[in-house]
Amino acid sequence: MIHWSSIVIHNFSRNLSESLHDLMMIQTGMDNFAGDVELLLHEQSRLNTDLQEGLTQTRMVAFSTLMPRLRQQEKHRVNCKSR
């Protein structure tokens, strides 16, 4: 005859085993998530570096040097409209 305490211990052991399995599955999911986040952060860092390099290579010119060209383009635009 099975003793009542052995049934309780068996149920407790089974529940503990299921909980351990659930925790292992959560840990696996978290490890995968952490790996994905690490890859995304690395990609973002690379994109930021590329952007900074692109910005530092952008040619900066004084606005006053563009005025003759802008005036010429505006004059051309007005002439085209009047035709």
C-alpha positions in Angstrom: 0.0 0.0 0.0 1.3 3.5 -1.0 1.8 5.8 1.9 0.2 9.2 1.7 3.5 11.0 2.3 5.1 9.2 -0.7 2.4 10.5 -3.0 3.0 14.1 -1.8 6.7 13.7 -2.3 6.2 12.2 -5.7 3.9 15.2 -6.7 6.3 17.7 -5.3 9.2 16.1 -7.2 7.3 16.1 -10.5 6.2 19.7 -10.0 9.8 20.7 -9.2 11.1 18.9 -12.3 8.5 20.7 -14.5 9.4 24.0 -12.9 13.1 23.4 -13.5 12.4 22.6 -17.2 10.3 25.8 -17.5 13.2 27.8 -16.0 15.7 26.2 -18.4 13.4 27.1 -21.4 13.2 30.7 -20.1 17.0 30.8 -19.8 17.4 29.6 -23.3 15.0 32.2 -24.6 16.7 35.0 -22.6 20.1 33.8 -24.0 18.8 34.0 -27.5 17.3 37.4 -26.9 20.6 38.7 -25.4 22.5 37.4 -28.4 20.0 39.2 -30.8 20.3 42.4 -28.8 24.1 42.2 -28.9 24.1 41.8 -32.7 21.7 44.8 -33.0 23.9 47.0 -30.8 26.9 46.0 -32.8 25.1 46.9 -36.1 23.9 50.2 -34.6 27.5 51.0 -33.5 28.7 50.4 -37.0 26.0 52.6 -38.5 26.8 55.4 -36.1 30.5 55.2 -37.1 29.6 55.2 -40.8 27.3 58.2 -40.2 30.0 60.1 -38.2 32.6 59.4 -40.9 30.2 60.6 -43.6 29.4 63.8 -41.7 33.1 64.6 -41.2 33.8 64.1 -44.9 30.9 66.4 -45.9 32.2 69.5 -47.6 31.4 72.6 -45.7 31.2 75.9 -47.7 30.4 79.4 -46.7 26.9 80.5 -47.8 28.3 83.6 -49.4 30.2 81.5 -51.9 26.9 80.0 -53.1 25.1 83.4 -53.7 26.3 84.0 -57.3 25.2 80.5 -58.3 21.8 80.8 -56.5 21.2 84.2 -58.1 22.0 82.7 -61.6 19.6 79.8 -61.0 16.8 82.2 -59.8 17.3 84.4 -62.8 17.1 81.4 -65.1 13.9 80.2 -63.3 12.2 83.6 -63.7 13.2 83.8 -67.4 11.7 80.3 -68.0 8.4 81.3 -66.3 8.1 84.4 -68.3 8.3 82.6 -71.6 
